[in-house]
Amino acid sequence: MARTLHKGAAGGGWARLELVEQLGNVGSEVERTIRAHLAGRTKRFEGALERALELFDLTAEDPRWHGHRCQEILRAREEFCRLFFDPDVPPDSAEGLRRYFFGFAYAARMLHYRRQDAPGG
C-alpha cells in the first residue's frame, strides 16, 4: 500500500479545490522536483517527485475532470516523468513544464484574490 504524503488532500480537501488550484499545487511540487534534480539533491528530489506524482494522481482521480481534462492531466504527468526517466528528453522540456504550470498558479492566485474581494470573503 502506498503511503499518503498529502493527508489533507487525500482525505477530501483536494476535491474542494478548483482545477486551477489543484494544478497550481501540482506545479509547486513540479518546480521543487526540477530544482532538486538540477541541484543534485537526491533525497530532496525523491521526496518532491513522490509528492508531485501523488498530486497528479489525486487530480486525475477527481471525478469532475473526466474526459479531456483528465487526459491533459495525465499527459502533463507523462511529460513530467519524461524529464527524469527518458534519456532523449528535449532540452527545453523542464522550462515548458514550468511555463505550463505557472499559468495555473497565476490563475489560482487570481481566484484567491477574487474570493477575498467577494462579499463575505
Helices and strands as residue ranges (DSSP letters): H 7-8, I 9-13, G 14-16, H 19-39, H 42-61, G 63-65, H 68-85, H 93-117
